[in-house]
């Protein structure tokens, strides 16, 4: 064991001597030494050739009268290359846009299929402005015939809650403002999502002698239908541009849907959104809620009636 420690101490001493040798002073070259002079002259020449600059910069800074370098102002031409005079397209010709704004042409993003809205994107840019001014401008759309909307067809079909206060509607069209970005120097970019509706359905024939009332329903009921009994009917979404006609017989309710989509689209929509609010699918287009209440999707009775929702009065279901 002693020889083991002696070996370690010898190794440490050898290492200390080596480190001492590394730290020993070395002779310095004089500034007048030929090698030093050559290195200094080479460095000066390289500095003169390279000049001042910032790696990766595409817009060199300008110099003010006081000699202070300031960044080149950002412009819409830089922030949104290829933009032209702003337009939301022919379907939204009545949508006010900020003066002097430029933007991209509307580009289809989603939808446009059977009974669906067509969602399009427009990116805009304004100079001499600010993010707050852009939001204020669009907030005043209500002065131009647009209504503030709590809903927006985000999936091109169902009305879903607008995530903020920047959604508007007029007739059956929708506009949503987002991605408002202050680029500095008064330059702001922002994005509009536009929802163009499908063709309106012809509902002139009515249902079982009952005319379809004017206006569109986006939910089966806008208020709790059976308060104190069940909430299963309160949030059932309907397909785009649906008109409803109700009929009642022998304790049953029938709701006929005249919608923009085909019968297949309407039934698929109802199946998806019934499940989404807690209805369980059984066989033969039958559904149950809380294992107590029943509802059925039945075939339409005419080309205009795409489907019929039929359910017994929940009050008679032991609730």
C-alpha positions in Angstrom: 0.0 0.0 0.0 2.9 2.4 0.8 4.5 1.9 -2.5 1.1 2.7 -4.1 1.0 6.1 -2.4 4.6 6.7 -3.3 3.8 6.2 -6.9 0.9 8.7 -6.8 3.1 11.3 -5.1 5.8 10.8 -7.7 3.2 11.2 -10.5 1.9 14.4 -8.9 5.4 15.9 -8.5 6.2 15.1 -12.1 2.9 16.8 -13.2 3.7 19.9 -11.1 7.2 20.1 -12.6 5.6 19.9 -16.1 3.0 22.6 -15.3 5.8 24.8 -13.9 7.7 24.4 -17.1 4.6 25.4 -19.1 4.1 28.5 -16.9 7.8 29.5 -17.3 8.2 32.9 -19.0 9.0 32.9 -22.7 10.9 35.6 -24.5 8.6 38.3 -26.1 9.1 39.5 -29.7 9.8 43.2 -30.0 7.3 45.3 -31.9 10.2 46.1 -34.2 10.7 42.4 -35.0 10.1 41.7 -38.7 7.5 39.1 -38.1 5.4 41.4 -35.9 5.6 44.2 -38.4 4.4 41.9 -41.2 1.4 40.7 -39.1 0.3 44.2 -38.2 0.5 45.4 -41.8 -1.6 42.4 -43.0 -4.3 43.1 -40.4 -4.6 46.7 -41.4 -5.0 45.7 -45.1 -7.7 43.2 -44.3 -9.7 45.8 -42.2 -9.4 48.4 -45.0 -10.8 45.8 -47.5 -13.7 44.5 -45.5 -15.2 47.8 -44.2 -18.0 48.1 -41.6 -21.0 45.9 -41.9 -23.4 43.5 -40.1 -23.5 39.8 -41.1 -26.7 38.9 -42.8 -28.0 42.5 -43.1 -29.8 43.3 -46.3 -30.7 46.9 -45.5 -27.6 48.8 -44.4 -28.1 51.5 -41.8 -28.4 55.2 -42.7 -26.5 57.9 -40.9 -28.2 61.0 -39.4 -26.8 64.5 -39.5 -25.5 63.9 -36.0 -23.5 60.9 -37.2 -25.7 58.3 -35.4 -26.5 55.2 -37.4 -30.2 54.4 -37.6 -31.9 51.3 -39.2 -33.5 51.7 -42.6 -37.3 52.1 -42.1 -39.4 49.1 -42.7 -41.9 49.3 -45.6 -44.9 47.3 -46.8 -42.9 46.4 -49.9 -40.4 44.7 -47.6 -42.9 43.2 -45.2 -45.3 41.9 -47.9 -43.4 41.5 -51.2 -45.6 41.5 -54.3 -48.6 43.1 -52.6 -51.0 45.2 -54.6 -53.8 47.6 -53.8 -55.9 45.9 -51.1 -59.0 43.9 -52.1 -61.1 41.3 -50.3 -62.4 40.0 -53.6 -65.7 40.5 -55.5 -67.8 38.6 -52.8 -66.6 41.1 -50.2 -66.6 44.3 -52.3 -68.6 46.0 -49.6 -66.0 45.3 -46.9 -64.2 48.5 -45.9 -60.4 48.3 -45.8 -57.9 50.8 -44.4 -56.9 53.6 -46.9 -53.7 53.0 -48.8 -53.5 49.4 -47.6 -51.9 46.8 -49.8 -52.4 43.1 -49.8 -52.3 39.7 -51.4 -55.2 38.4 -53.5 -57.7 36.2 -51.6 -56.4 32.6 -51.5 -58.8 29.6 -50.8 -57.7 27.9 -47.6 -60.5 25.5 -46.8 -64.0 24.3 -47.6 -66.0 24.9 -50.8 -67.3 21.4 -50.9 -70.9 20.0 -50.7 -72.9 22.5 -48.6 -69.7 24.1 -47.2 -68.5 27.7 -46.8 -65.4 28.6 -48.7 -62.8 30.0 -46.4 -60.2 32.4 -48.0 -57.2 34.2 -46.6 -56.0 37.7 -47.3 -52.9 39.3 -45.9 -52.7 43.1 -45.7 -50.2 45.7 -44.8 -50.6 49.4 -43.8 -48.0 52.1 -43.3 -48.2 55.1 -41.0 -50.4 53.1 -38.7 -50.2 50.8 -35.7 -51.8 47.6 -34.4 -54.3 49.4 -32.2 -55.4 51.6 -35.1 -56.0 48.6 -37.3 -58.1 46.9 -34.6 -60.1 50.1 -34.1 -60.7 50.5 -37.8 -62.2 47.0 -38.1 -64.1 47.5 -34.9 -66.0 50.2 -36.7 -67.3 47.8 -39.3 -70.6 48.0 -37.5 -70.9 51.5 -38.9 -70.9 50.1 -42.4 -73.6 47.5 -42.2 -71.6 44.6 -40.7 -72.7 43.1 -37.4 -70.4 41.9 -34.7 -70.6 38.1 -34.6 -70.0 35.7 -31.7 -69.6 32.8 -34.2 -67.5 32.0 -37.2 -67.6 28.8 -39.4 -64.0 27.9 -38.6 -64.3 24.4 -40.1 -66.3 25.7 -43.2 -69.5 24.0 -41.8 -70.5 24.5 -38.2 -70.8 27.8 -36.4 -68.1 27.8 -33.7 -67.5 30.5 -31.1 -65.3 33.4 -32.2 -62.2 33.3 -30.0 -62.2 37.1 -29.6 -64.2 40.2 -30.5 -62.9 40.4 -34.0 -65.5 38.5 -36.0 -68.2 40.1 -38.1 -71.1 39.0 -40.3 -73.3 40.4 -43.0 -76.1 38.4 -44.6 -74.5 35.0 -44.7 -70.8 36.1 -45.0 -68.3 36.3 -42.3 -65.0 38.1 -41.7 -62.4 37.4 -39.0 -59.4 39.6 -38.2 -56.2 38.1 -36.7 -52.4 38.1 -36.8 -52.2 41.9 -36.3 -48.4 42.4 -36.2 -46.6 45.7 -35.6 -43.4 45.7 -37.7 -42.1 49.0 -36.4 -41.9 52.4 -38.0 -45.7 52.5 -38.4 -45.9 49.4 -40.6 -48.5 46.8 -39.6 -49.4 43.5 -41.2 -52.7 41.7 -40.6 -54.7 38.8 -41.8 -58.4 38.4 -42.7 -60.2 35.1 -43.0 -63.3 35.4 -45.2 -66.2 32.9 -45.2 -68.2 32.9 -48.4 -71.5 30.8 -48.1 -72.6 28.0 -50.4 -75.6 28.6 -52.7 -78.8 29.2 -50.8 -81.3 26.3 -50.8 -84.8 26.6 -52.3 -87.2 26.1 -49.5 -90.3 27.4 -51.2 -92.3 24.1 -51.0 -92.5 24.0 -47.2 -93.0 20.9 -45.1 -96.4 19.2 -44.6 -98.2 22.4 -45.6 -96.0 24.5 -43.2 -93.9 27.1 -45.0 -90.2 27.4 -44.0 -89.8 30.7 -42.0 -87.3 33.1 -43.5 -83.9 33.2 -41.9 -81.3 30.5 -41.1 -80.9 28.4 -38.0 -77.4 27.5 -36.9 -78.6 25.5 -33.9 -81.7 23.4 -33.4 -82.7 25.7 -30.5 -81.3 29.1 -29.6 -82.6 28.8 -26.0 -82.9 25.8 -23.7 -85.7 23.7 -25.2 -86.6 21.6 -22.1 -85.2 23.4 -19.0 -85.2 21.4 -15.9 -85.6 18.2 -17.9 -82.6 17.8 -20.2 -80.0 19.9 -22.0 -79.5 17.3 -24.7 -81.3 19.5 -27.3 -79.7 22.8 -26.4 -76.5 22.7 -28.5 -77.3 20.6 -31.6 -75.6 22.4 -34.5 -77.2 22.5 -38.0 -75.6 22.5 -41.4 -74.9 25.8 -43.3 -77.9 27.8 -44.4 -80.6 25.6 -42.8 -84.2 26.7 -42.6 -86.4 24.8 -40.2 -90.1 23.9 -40.2 -91.6 22.2 -37.1 -94.5 19.9 -36.8 -96.0 18.2 -33.7 -98.1 15.0 -33.5 -99.0 12.6 -30.8 -96.4 13.8 -28.4 -93.6 13.8 -31.0 -91.8 16.7 -32.6 -90.5 16.8 -36.2 -88.0 19.3 -37.4 -87.6 19.4 -41.2 -84.2 20.7 -42.5 -84.0 22.6 -45.8 -80.2 23.0 -46.1 -77.6 24.0 -48.6 -75.9 20.6 -48.7 -77.1 17.3 -50.2 -79.1 14.8 -48.1 -75.9 12.8 -47.5 -73.9 15.8 -46.4 -76.8 16.9 -44.0 -77.1 13.5 -42.4 -73.3 13.2 -42.0 -73.2 16.7 -40.4 -76.0 15.8 -38.0 -74.4 12.5 -37.0 -71.0 14.3 -36.3 -72.5 17.1 -34.2 -75.0 15.0 -32.3 -72.1 12.8 -31.1 -70.1 16.0 -30.3 -72.7 17.1 -27.7 -73.2 13.7 -26.0 -75.7 11.8 -28.1 -74.8 8.1 -28.6 -75.4 6.5 -31.9 -77.5 3.3 -32.0 -78.6 1.5 -35.2 -80.8 2.8 -38.0 -80.0 6.5 -37.4 -81.3 6.4 -33.8 -79.6 8.2 -31.0 -79.9 8.3 -27.2 -78.9 10.9 -24.7 -78.1 10.0 -21.1 -79.7 6.6 -21.8 -83.1 8.2 -21.4 -83.9 10.5 -24.3 -84.3 9.5 -28.0 -83.9 11.2 -31.3 -83.9 9.9 -34.9 -82.6 11.3 -38.2 -85.2 10.4 -40.9 -85.1 10.8 -44.7 -86.5 13.9 -46.2 -90.0 13.9 -47.8 -89.1 16.0 -50.8 -86.0 17.3 -52.7 -86.0 20.4 -50.6 -86.3 18.6 -47.2 -82.8 17.1 -46.8 -83.5 15.3 -43.4 -86.0 15.3 -40.5 -85.1 15.2 -36.9 -87.8 13.4 -34.9 -88.0 12.9 -31.1 -90.7 12.1 -28.5 -91.3 14.8 -25.9 -88.6 14.4 -23.2 -91.2 15.2 -20.5 -92.8 11.9 -21.3 -89.5 10.0 -20.8 -89.6 9.8 -17.1 -87.4 12.9 -16.7 
